[in-house]
Amino acid sequence: MRPSRQLTRLLKLYGSPRACMSSAAGSSGGAAASAASAAAAAAPAAARVSRKQWVLAVAASMGLGAAGLQLYSGSKAACEAEPTPPDALLALSPEEPPARRKTRVVVLGTGWGAVSFLKSLDPKTYGPDGRYELVVVSPRSYFLYTPLLPSAAAGSVQERSIMEPVRNLLRGGQGTYFQAEATAIDPNRRVLTCAVDQCAVCKTVAREEGKCGGKGQAACGAARDTFELPYDVLIVGVGSVNNTFGIKGVEDHCHFLKSIDDAHRLRLRISRVIEHAGLPHLTPEERRRHLNFVVVGGGPTGVELAAELHDFVQEDVARLMPHLKDDVSISVVDTMDHLLGAFDRQLSEYTQSHFARSGIDVQLSTMVKSVSDGVLTVSRGGKEETLPFGTCVWATGIAMHPLVRGLKGTLQQQLAEVQNARTGLVVDGHLRVKGTQGTIFCLGDAAVTHQERTLEAAPQLFAAADLDRDQRLSADEVVRMLKKNKKTYPQLAELATLLEEGALEKAAKGMWGASSKPGRYEKHIERLQRGLSFEEFRELLADMDTLMRSLPPTAQVASQEGKYLAQLFSDNHIAPYPGAAAAPGREISMGVWVPLPEGAPVFQYSHMGSFAYVGVDQAILDLPSTFPFKALKGWLVGQAWRSFETWRQVSARNRWMVQSDWIRTKLFGRNISEA
């Protein structure tokens, strides 16, 4: 029997009773309130309260007096006012089908991908009447704006200016946050294992109870407290960790720059060596050794750190301790033959020449073999050399997070041919981890996007593109084919745009210019001008497949992925349903699966360009190849970089603080003390 229009309007006004099925429910008035409070402890009782709400709503809709409507309204208000107790978060009700209660969405991490998801998710979806129960788990209780870590290490901005508490991002106080570290994921049971260091009170109680600290017992606090947290849908955004490539001595003798603690330790180190170098008992050689800074890594982080150190020396050390300025040396060491490998080549050359003018020593094609106390052992041109240093910063390479490695190992036990990436979890176009029946999503550095190879579909693509059936493909036919299939084969998207604009030479130089084999791709340009045979078309696709790459591990990628998932979860009810996914043999049977609505869009990354600060108020900007100009550099770009990094902060509070730091640094200089 269909509900009446009056009942429908009442339910819209007062909310569906389903919103209260996962929490304690009550009704106004004497015995009814007591009975509802007692029933809140059990799921069947909660279901009875829910049925009662329906009866009261029907009574009101049938005109049985204001009492029925008031009882229903009071029952709903009491339900909304009663928060979910923390203990209830540690269990899901097995009596209720997953689709009939709130879907518990657990987000791991507070990095770029996770925070972008939290900020973009419609707050109504996880409010009192929302369809999601949102839980965030991370050992770090704040979001860190990582692009400004080099500035924080050099004192240009304060550390707190680029940090935003995660609870500020849970709008209206909705959602739950646990400051704990997820140590294991059980995809079959859909349960997280979380750990947290014992607090001081816990250690004291354990010692008083004789559980630790005694003879033959472990020290109090040696073991971590653990708990399990079930989930319906899991979003993994834990990022990555530093990669030392197994080089001996890196962890013992180098500083890193991936967390705010790393930046703080490096800032203290810089302050201490500057002050120590000014002591009168040091010889000139010892002073120069103290002030020798070596940055390993020629990517954006390494380049920006070297630039910030140079500004610090020229603007602050020169003003406050001018006798030390000429003793400071800064070097950048990288294995490649040019800096900023992901940027346009002319920007790399500009940065290198700019560093040379600034007195920064750039040592390229140099591989670090080992690190000892104060000495780098490197290989260059087949010969080993030693480079002395006072402070060494390791700013190159990322590795798989231990949690991601553990989940990947679990999945590989049954799906080795699916989870076969070396750098993370393989995800599909909707960022669902392959093999988990849609119950786990992954984004950011932990995700490896799967791309289909075009060569396998060469006959079908050629036949569909050959509209005039002359067994040759003209440039126009190739462009139409590329545009039609770029969603299925993302590696075709950039070439489609360039060819459509007629920029054939630009395509050869901009997209294929990085080939180590001269002339390897230029032949395709000549063939496109006269038409491609099937064999030439196959050769083109084979070379296009070699350009397949996972999305770069950047904040821009993770942020776009977070926004995409937030839109997907806001527009649809992403929830598990009993049964199995429609891919037997390629999915792990979990008893449930999470379907997506038909026609749900896949994730499409749009590269918006990349900034890098190179010092002396100058920066470079690498734009997408679809722009009429690809490379910008100079002082104006430096001002644009500062404006962009200020505007991109996640809150108005951070924007105000970062802007204030820029002004403070220019007017009064950096803080070179250890405070």
N, C-alpha and C positions, 0 to 999 in steps of 0.2 A: 504494500500500500504506500503510495507516494505521500510525503508530508505536505500539508497545506501550505499556501503562500504565507499565511500568518505565522506558522511554525518556523518556516524558513527565515522570515525576517527576525523572529526572536532569537534563533540560533546565531544569526549573523551579529545581532546586537549584543548577546550575552556570551557568545563563544560556544564552541562544541565541547561536550563533556570529555572528548578524547584528550583535550589539552591537560586534563587533571588526572588521567589514568595512571601516570607514572609517579605521582606525588600524593601526599596525604590530602584527603578531601574531607570536607565537613559541611554542615548546614547550620543555619541560625536557629537558635531556640532549643533549650533544655535537653531532653533525652536524645533528640536527633543529633545534636552536636556531640554528645558523649559517645553515641554509637558510631558516628563517623570517625571520631578520633581513634577509637579502638580498632576500627576496621582498616585504618591507614597502614597498619603493619603488614598486611597480607594482600597479595594481588587479587585473589578472588573477592575479597571484601571490597577492594577498590572498584572492581567491576560492578558489584551490587550498588555501590554509591552512584556510579555512573548511570546505571539503569534507572535509579531513583530520579536523577536529574532529568532524564528523558521524560519520565512520567509527569514530573512537575511542569516541564515545559509544554507538554501536550495539554495538560490541564489548563494552563494559562491560555494557550492558543484557542481552546474550546470555550473560553469565557466562563470558567468555573470560579471566577472571582480574583481579586488582587492578591489573595493569600498564596495561591499557587505560584504566581509570578514572583512574589516577594521571596517565597521559599527557594525557588530556583536561583534568583539573583543572589540571595544570601549564601546559598551553597557554593556558587561559583566564586564569589568574593572571598569566602574563607579558603577555598582551594588555592586561589592565586596568592593570598597573603601568606600561606604556609610554605616556606622555602624547602627545597630538597635537602635533607640532612646529608653531611659529607659521607657517612657510612653507606648511604643508599647508592652513592656513585660507584661503589666497589662491586655492585652486582646488577645484573639485568634480570628481569622477571621472566622465567622460562615458560610460565603459563600463558603469557600473552604473545600472539604472533608478532613478529618484528614490525609488520606494516600497520599494527593497530595501536602502537604507542609511539612516543617520541623516539626519533632515531638519534642514537648517541654518536656524535661525530667527534672524534678525538684528533686533535692537531698536535703533532710533535714538532717542537722547535719554536723559536721566536726570531728567526732570521728573515731575510727578504721575502721569501715565498710565503711563509706562514703569516707574517704580519700583513702582507698585501692581501691575503685571503681574509684575515680578520677585519681589516679596515673596509674591504669592499663588500663583505657579506651583508645582506639586508638584515638589520638588527631585529626586524619583526619575526624572522624565521627562527630565532633562538630566544625570543622573549617568552613571557608567561603563556601566550597563546600560540607560540611558534611550533613548528614541526620538528625542530632539532633540539637536542640537549648538547650544548657545546662545551667541550673540555679541552683545555690547553695544558700540555705537559712539557716542561723545559727546565733544566737546571739554571738557566739564565733568565732572570725575572725582568729583563728589559730588552728592547730592540736597540741594536747598535748600527749606526750609520757608517758602514765600513769604508766607503770611499774617502772619508776624511781621517782615517787612522794615521796616515803619514803626517797630516797637519797636527793631530793631537800629540804624536810622538815628539814633534819639534816644538810644541808649545804654541802654535799659531791659533789653535782653538782649544778650549778646555774640554776635558774628557766628558764631563757631565752634559755638555752642550749637545753631544751627538748620541745621547742615550735617552730613551723614552720608556718608562715603566709599562710593562705589558698590560697591567690592569687598567691603565688609562685607555687602552685600545678596545677593551670589552665594554661596549657602549651601554650606558645606563646601569652598570653593575651587573649586567646579565652575563651568563657563562661562568665557568669555573676554571680556576687556574691552580695547578699543582706545581710547586717548585721542587721537582724531582727529575732524575735522569732515567729515561727508558733504557733498560739494559738488554731486553730481549722481546721479540715479537713472535707469538705463536699464531700463525695464520689459520691453522685448522680449528683451534678453539676460539679464535678472535679475542685474544687476551694479551695485554701488555704486562711485562714485569718491570716495575719501577723501583729505583733505589734512591736513598737519601742518606747523607751522613748523619750520624747520631748527634742530637743536640746535647748541650751541657747538662741539662736536667736529666735526660735519658741516661747519660753516662753515670751521673750521681746515683740515680735510682738503681741501676744495674750493679753498681759497686756496693751499695747498701744491702742489696739482696744477695750478694755473694756470687753473682753470675760472671764477674770478670775482675781482673786486677789482683786476684789472689795467687797463691803459689800454684804453679802448673796451669794457670788460666791465661787466656789471651788478655791483652791490655784493653781497658775500657775504651770503646769507640773504634776499635780495630775493625769490627764488622759493621757493615752498613745495614740499616733497616730497609726492608723490602715490602712491597705490596703488589697485588695484581689488580689490573684495571681492565674490565671487559669493554669492548667497543662493537658498534655496528659497522661504522665506516671509519677508516683510519687514513689520515693525511700525513705523510712523512715529509717533513721539511727540515731535517737536522743538518743539512749542509755537508761539509767535508772537513778534513783535518789537514794539518801540514804534512807535506811529503818530503822526506829527507833522502829518498832514493837509495836508502841503505848505506849512505856514505858515513864512514866512521867519524865520530866526533862532532857531528852537526848539533845534536841535541845537547851536548855538554858545553859547547863553546860558542854557540851562536844564539842571537836573539831572533824571535819571530815577530810577525806583525799581522796577526789574524784576529785577536781579541783585544778588548780594552785593557785587560791585564798586561798583554804584551806591550801595548803602547805605553802604559804607565811604567813598566819596568825599563823600557828603552829610554823614556824621558828622564828617569832617575839616573840611568847609566850615563847619558849625555851630560847631565848637570854635574855628576861626580867627576867624570874625567876632565871636564873643563876646569873645575875648581882645583882638582889635584895637579893638573898640568901647570897651574900658576904657582905652585909651591917652590921656594927658593933652592931646595936641595937637589932638584932634578937637573941633569945635564941636558943640553940642547937635543941630543939624540933621544934621550928618554922622553923628553917633552913631545917631540915629533911622533914618537911611537904611541904615546898616549892619545894623541889627537888624530890618529889614522883610522878613518871610518871606511869600511868595505861593505858594499851592498851586493849580495849575490842574487842575481835575477834582473833581467832587462825588460820585464813587463811593466804595466802601468804602476803597480805598487812600488817596485824597485826604483823606477824613474822618478816618481813623485816624492819618495822618501829622500833620494839624493838631492832633488831640487829644494825640498824644504830644509834639509841640513845646510845647503849652500846659503839660502836666505838667512837662516839663523846665524850663521857665521858672519856674513857680510853686514847684517843689520844690527845684531845684538852683541856678538862677541867683539866685533870691531869697535863698537861704541863703548862697551863696558870694560873690556880687557884687550885693548888694541895690540899689546905686545904678543898676544897669542895668535892673532889672525893669520899671519903668514905661516904658522907651523901646522895649521889644520890642513889635512888632505882627505879628499873624498874620492872613492873609486867605485865603479860599477863593473861587475864581472858577469858575463853571460856566455852560454855555449853557442848561441846563434851568431851569424855574421852581421847582424844589425839589431838595433834596439826596437822594442815595441813591434814584435813580429806580427800581431794581429792588425796593425795600422797600415795605412797606405805607405808605400816605400819612401816617397818624398818627405813624409812627416818623420819617418825614422831617421832619414839623413839630416833633416833640419834639427831634430833633437840632438843628434850626435855632434853636429857642428856647434850648436848652442852650448852644449856641455863643454866642448873644447874651449870656447871663448870664456866660459865661466870658471875654468880651471878644474873641472871634474874629469878625472881620468876614466876613460871607457876602455875596458879590455874585453874584446869580443873573441869568438871562437876559442874560448877558454873553458875547460871543464875542470870542476873541482873534484879532486880525487880523495882527499881526506882533510880533516880539520883538527888541529891540536891547539894547545894553549898559546894563543897569539900568533898562529901561523896557519896559512892556507897552503896546501900542496895542490898544484894545478897542473894540467896537461895542456900544452899549447904547441901545435905544429909537431906533435909526436915527441916532444921533450917535456920532462917534468921540471917545474920551477916551484919556488916558495914565495909566498906573498905575506909579509908581516902585517899585523893589524892590531889596533887597540880595541876596536869594537867591530864585530861582524854581525850583519843582519841577513838572515836567510829569508828571502822574499820570492821564492820560486817553487812552483809545484803544489798540487793538492792531491790528497789520497782519500780513498773511500772511508766513510765514517764507520767505526766498529759496529754500530747497530745495523747499518745498511749491509755490511759484510756478513753479519750473522743471519739476517733475513734472506739475503741472496743465497747463502749456503744451505739454508733450509729448503728454499724453493728448488735449488739445483739438484737436490736429492731425488726429486721426482720429475723435474722439468729442465734438465741440463741443456737441451737444445733450444729452449726458449730464453732462459736467463743466462745468456752467454756473453754479456758485455764485461769488459775488464774494469770499467770505471764506476759502475753503479747498477741500479735496477732498470731493466728494460721496461719502458712504458709504451702504451699505444697512443693513438692520436688524441684520446681524451685524458691522458696522463694517468690511466689505470695501470697498476703493476701487472704485467702479463703473468698469468697463472694463478691469480688470486680471486677469480670470479668477480672482479669489480669491487671487492671489499677494501682494497688498499689503493690509495692514490699516492703519487710521489711527484715532487717538484723540486726545482733548484739543482744544486750540484749533485744531489743523490740520484737524479733521474737521467736515463739515457733514452733519447727518443728513437723509436724504431722507424726506419724508413724502408719502404719497399724498393727493390732494385728494378730499374726500368728495363734492363737487358732481357730479363725473363719474359717481359711482355712485348718484346720488339715486333713480332709478327702482327699482333692485334693493333698496336699503336700505328704501325706503318699502314696497315689496311684502312684504318679509320681516318688517317690523315690524307691518304691519296684519293682526293675527291674526284679528280679527272681520270683516274685509273690508267695513268701513263707509266706506272711503275717507277716514277721519280717524284721526289718531294721538293717543291719550290720553297723559297724562304717564307712566303706567306702561309703555305700549308704547315710548315714546321711551327711557325708562331702560333697558329690556331691550335695545333696539337699540344704545344707546351702550355698554353693558357687553360685549355680544357682539362689537363691532367696534373696541374701544378699542386692541387690539394692532395692528390694521391701520392705524388712524387715531389716533395718540396724542393728537391735539388734542381728542379726545372724552373722554379718560379723566377729567380733573378735573371736567368738567360732569356726567359720569355719577355720580360719587360725591356731588356736591352735590345733584343732583336726587333721588337715592335717599334722601338724608336729609331731603328735603322742604324744603331751604334755598333756596327759589326767590329770595327777596330777597337772600340772601347770594350766590347765583350772579350776580345782576345787578350787585351792588355790588363783590364781590370779584374776579370774573373779568372782567367787562365794564366796570367802572367807569372804566378808563383811556381809553375812547373819547373822541375829540374832538367827537363829535356827541351831545349830550344826548338821551336817550330812544331812541338807536339800537337798543339791545339789550333794554330793558325791555319792548318790545312782545312779544317772544318769551315772556316770563313770562305775560302775559295770555293769549296764544294757547295756551300749554301747559295752562293751567287749563281751557280749554273745548275743546281738541282742535285738532290741526293739519291743515289741508288739504295737498294735495301741493304747491301753490305756496308755502304758508307754510313747509312743511318744506324746500323748496329754498332759500328765503330764509334759514332758520335755518342750513342747511349752508354757504351762501355766507358768512355772517357768521362761522361757526366756522372756515372756511378762512382768513379774514383773521387769525385768532389763531395760525396756524402760525408757528413760529419755530424756529430752530436752538437746540440746547441752549446754555445760557449758557457763556461761556468761564471756568469756575470750577474750582478745585481739586477740588470735590466731584464734578463731572461727570467729569473726567478720572480720578479715583480709582475711581469706579464702573465706568467703561469698562475700566480696567486689570484690575480684579477679574473682570469678565465674560469678557474674553479669556483670562485665566489659567485660569478654570474650563473654558472651551471647549477650550483646548489640553491641559489636564490630563485631562479626561474622554475626549478623542478624539485620534486620531493625525491631525493636520492636516498633510497632505503633498501634494506635486504629483504628478500622474499624466499620462502622455502623452495627448495629444488636445486637443480644444477644448471650451470651455464651451457650454452649450445656449442661447446667446443670440446667434446670428449677427448681425452688424451693430451690436451694442451692446457688443462686447468686442474687445480687440486680440488678434489671434492670436499666441500666444507658444510654441506647441508643447506646452505643458502647461497644466493647470488644477488648481485646488485645490478639490475638492468638500467639502461639509460633510455630516455624517451627517443622515439623514432625521429631521426633527422637532427639529433643534437649536434651542434657544430664541433669540429675538431679544433684543437689548439693551433693557432697560426702565429708564429713569432714575427714581429715587425721590428727590424733593427732601426733605431732612431739616431744612430751615431754614437761616437765615443769621445769623451774629453780626456786629456791628460795634462797635468800641470808640469811645466818644465823649468820653473824658477824665474826670478826677476820679474814677477807679475805677468809672465807670459805663459800661454797654454797652446795646445794644438787640438783640433777638432777633426775627427775622421768621420765623414758623412757617408750614408749609403750610396752605392754606386749608381742608383737611379737619379741622384741629384745632378744638376748640370755642372757643379763643381764638387769635388770630393774631399779636398783638403784645405783647411783654414788654419792659420797660425798667427801668433803675434800678441801684442799688448791688449788689443780689443777682445781677442778670444780669451785672454786671461781674465778680463772683467766679466765676460759672459760665463766663464767657468765658475767664478765665485757666485754670480747671481743664480746660476743653475743649481749649484750645490746647496745654496741657501733655500731656494724655492722648493727643492725636492725633499726637504725634511718632512718627517711624518706628522708633525704637529706644529701649531702656531708657536707654542712654547719653544721648540727647538729652533724654529726659524729666527725668532727674536734673539735667542742666545748666540746662535752662530753668527748672525749679522753683527751683534754687539762685539763678538770676539774679533772679527775682521777689523772693526773700527779700533778697538782697544789695541790690537797688535800694531796697527799703523801709527797710532798716536803715541803710545807709551812703550811699545816693544813687548817682547815675550818675557814670560817668567822663567828665568834661568836657575832659580833655586830648586831645592828638592821638595818644597811644599806643594 
